[in-house]
Amino acid sequence: MEWISIKDRLPNSNINVLVCNIFGQTLDEREPCIAHREDDGFFYILKPFNYDEYGIVNVTHWMPLPDAPEQDITEEIKCQLDYNEKKGTG
C-alpha cells in the first residue's frame, strides 16, 4: 500500500485509517497512528491513555488499514492469557 496525500484524496468518514500525523512544528516530527475522519472534516485519534477522549490530529497522508489475519488465533490468545496469568495481569 502507498501513502495517499490528503491533497489528492480524503478517506471516507468514520472509517479507521493509518495516518501520518504531525506532532510538532516541522515535518521531521511526524508519526503514523490510527485515526478516522468525521463528518466535520477533522481527523480524530483516540488518545492512548484516556479511551473516552478523542484528539484532533494534523494529518498529511493516510492509507487504508490492512485486513486482519485470517489464521486461527486460538493458540496466540492462549499464549497471551498464560503470559498475563504469570505476570499477574490476567
Secondary structure, DSSP 4 states (H G I P E B T S, - for coil): ---EETTT--PPTT--EEEEEE-SSSGGGEEEEEEEE-TTS-EEEE-TT-TT-EEEE-EEEEEEPPPPP-S--HHHHHHHHHHHHHHT--
